[in-house]
Amino acid sequence: MRVTKRTNIAMRVLMYCAANPDRLVTKHEIAERCNASENHLAQVINQLAQMGFLHTQRGRNGGLELGRPAIEIVIGDVFRALEQPVPLAECFADVDNTCPLKEACRLRDALNNAANAFYETLDLITLDSLVCDNPALLEIISPAGCTARRRPGTLVNAGAID
């Protein structure tokens, strides 16, 4: 099984948003930090927003953020939503299936079981678990001195005062 470019970019977007929860992030900064084209990002962001994984805000102070807490975003759900329409083999396609073995072939069942095992493994992983306590990732995708707008009412560098 091969993960599509769309799913790969979607995971970068989601991890970036999860690593920057206190502010709206921009498509431009994600493109720079995650090495992705803004055109591909726009398509993926739109799809993720339609599925409820992201919330987008248009305008001068706009940007995007997670549509729900990172701990509630199950990676298996993301992959299923983005990958499921892609057939693993010709015999999975409803149209254009010309395989003469489809009625007797056991490979289809084996591939179906393997795909289900793949998704079930990803069901154990949340977006939060990919980002939380991962300082190496945070160093890469949490830009210092970022110019993106903070959401109104959020505090910057809020911490306990000794």
Buried (B, 14 or more C-beta within 10 A) or exposed (E): EEBEEBBBBBBBBBBBBBBBBEBBBBBEBBBEBBEBEBEBBEBBBEBBBEBEBBBBEEEEEEBBBBBEEBEEBBBBBBBBBBBEEBEBBEBBEEEEEEEEEBEEBEEBEEBBEEBEEBBEEBBEBBBBBBBBEBEEBBEBBBBEEBEBBBEEEEEEEEEEEE
